[in-house]
């Protein structure tokens, strides 16, 4: 709540609404953190930048989660949309420990 209250909200209410909707769809956690909303970080302040590999994996996981939700976890459909094999999708789902909600 403190992070939401202290954020400037340049996009006004629509930005807040979009961030909340995104977190509800993509988050696997029961509680929502400022980091989930893109408003802050749970990381230590002195921690260096994330590696490119970490950034790629994070982007890959988020994109995969979104595709799975939109396709209602229809693996064949997601496979076609992401132009990858079903085997690869199953491996990525396992890697990121994704579960249908």
C-alpha positions as CSV (number, residue, x, y, z in Angstrom):
1,X,0.0,0.0,0.0
2,X,2.8,2.4,0.9
3,X,4.5,1.8,-2.5
4,X,1.2,2.4,-4.3
5,X,0.6,5.5,-2.3
6,X,4.1,7.0,-2.9
7,X,4.2,6.2,-6.7
8,X,3.6,9.3,-9.0
9,X,1.1,7.5,-11.3
10,X,1.8,9.4,-14.6
11,X,-0.8,7.2,-16.3
12,X,-3.3,8.0,-13.6
13,X,-6.1,5.5,-12.7
14,X,-5.7,3.5,-15.9
15,X,-2.1,2.8,-15.1
16,X,-3.0,1.5,-11.7
17,X,-5.8,-0.6,-13.1
18,X,-3.5,-2.1,-15.7
19,X,-0.8,-3.0,-13.2
20,X,-3.3,-4.6,-10.9
21,X,-4.9,-6.7,-13.7
22,X,-1.5,-7.8,-14.9
23,X,-0.4,-8.9,-11.4
24,X,-3.7,-10.8,-10.8
25,X,-3.2,-12.7,-14.1
26,X,0.5,-13.4,-13.9
27,X,1.4,-13.6,-10.2
28,X,1.7,-17.0,-8.6
29,X,2.0,-15.5,-5.1
30,X,-0.8,-15.0,-2.6
31,X,0.5,-11.6,-1.6
32,X,1.4,-8.8,-4.0
33,X,4.7,-7.0,-3.5
34,X,5.8,-3.6,-4.9
35,X,8.2,-5.6,-7.1
36,X,5.2,-7.5,-8.6
37,X,3.6,-4.2,-9.5
38,X,6.9,-2.8,-10.9
39,X,6.9,-0.1,-8.2
40,X,10.0,-1.1,-6.3
41,X,12.3,-3.9,-5.5
42,X,12.6,-6.5,-2.9
43,X,16.3,-6.7,-3.7
44,X,19.1,-5.5,-1.4
45,X,20.1,-1.9,-2.3
46,X,23.7,-2.7,-2.9
47,X,23.0,-5.7,-5.2
48,X,24.5,-5.1,-8.7
49,X,22.4,-5.1,-11.8
50,X,20.8,-8.4,-12.8
51,X,22.8,-10.4,-15.4
52,X,21.6,-10.5,-19.0
53,X,20.8,-14.2,-18.5
54,X,18.6,-13.4,-15.5
55,X,16.8,-10.6,-17.5
56,X,16.3,-13.0,-20.4
57,X,14.9,-15.8,-18.2
58,X,12.6,-13.3,-16.4
59,X,11.3,-12.0,-19.8
60,X,10.9,-15.6,-21.1
61,X,9.0,-16.7,-18.0
62,X,6.6,-13.7,-18.1
63,X,5.9,-14.1,-21.8
64,X,5.3,-17.8,-21.4
65,X,2.9,-17.2,-18.4
66,X,1.0,-14.6,-20.4
67,X,0.7,-16.9,-23.4
68,X,-0.5,-19.8,-21.3
69,X,-3.1,-17.7,-19.6
70,X,-4.4,-16.3,-22.8
71,X,-4.6,-19.7,-24.4
72,X,-6.1,-21.2,-21.3
73,X,-3.1,-23.6,-21.0
74,X,-3.8,-25.2,-24.4
75,X,-0.2,-26.3,-25.1
76,X,-0.7,-26.9,-28.8
77,X,-2.1,-23.4,-29.3
78,X,0.8,-21.8,-27.2
79,X,3.3,-23.9,-29.2
80,X,2.0,-22.5,-32.5
81,X,1.8,-18.9,-31.1
82,X,5.3,-19.0,-29.8
83,X,6.7,-21.0,-32.7
84,X,8.3,-23.6,-30.5
85,X,7.8,-27.3,-29.9
86,X,5.5,-28.7,-27.3
87,X,8.5,-30.5,-25.8
88,X,10.2,-27.2,-25.3
89,X,7.1,-25.7,-23.7
90,X,6.8,-28.6,-21.2
91,X,10.5,-28.1,-20.4
92,X,10.0,-24.4,-19.8
93,X,6.9,-25.0,-17.7
94,X,8.9,-27.3,-15.5
95,X,11.9,-25.0,-15.4
96,X,9.8,-22.1,-14.2
97,X,7.5,-24.3,-12.1
98,X,4.4,-22.9,-13.7
99,X,1.0,-24.2,-12.7
100,X,-2.4,-23.6,-14.1
101,X,-4.4,-21.4,-11.7
